[in-house]
Amino acid sequence: MGVVSRGFSGKHFHRPGPELAGRVPPGQYLASGFPVLTAGATQHVSTGQWSFTIRGGTTEARWTWDDLLALPAEEITTDIHCVTRWTKLDTHWTGVPLDTLLAAAGEVPEFALQISHGGYATNLPVSELTGGKAWLVYRYEGEPITAEHGGPVRMLVPAHYLWKSAKWIRELWLSAEDRPGFWEQSGYHHFGDPWREQRYFND
């Protein structure tokens, strides 16, 4: 699986001033655009083809695009941080809290693996996806999320580096074991906390 990147020109990044010390994690630069970093080719999934399934709870649960839109949505304003050292402040998203979806899966084990169209995967403890910490989002800045940024639906887990927010999300696998995803198998950190600079496995 190759890596595709766009929008990483140095002119699009600048150091944050001291007034932003509480919002920009160590080692990060502010991005004026929205760079693209993708493990593998951009996936083009139509809303008619898209679905989301949670496996591994006491109940298997599945939603189509229309099912997702029928659920109560939230407007999220949050900062996002990429492991490649850029940060965007005050990004705006629309989506469904993962708490709402996990409630349909019954009792759930400790760990989750996000699975994308195209084969990408990334892991986190379920505790990092509940309690208002994660969403399935389908709009960015008031518009449908483009394919290059993970549309029609991606995960959003803003407390972690952005590789933990899987693009083109299609499944969530729940298990008692912590199973590493694509970047984690390549030496990246299993948790990925930007404020602790958890980029690589020994950070």
VENVEN-V359597 format. One line per field, one symbol per residue. burial: b if it has 24 or more other ideal C-beta (glycine too) atoms within 12 Angstrom, else e. A space follows every 50 residues. Layout:
burial=???
This chain:
burial=eeeeeeeeeeeeeeebeeeeeeebbeebbbbeebbbbbbeebbebeeeeb bbbbbbbeeebebebeebeebeebebebbbbbbbbbbbbebbbbbbbbbb bbebbeebbebbbbbbbbebbbbbbbebbbeebbbbbbbbeeebbebebb bbbbbbbbbbbbbbbbbbbbbbbbeeeebbbbbbeeebbbbbbbeeebbe eee
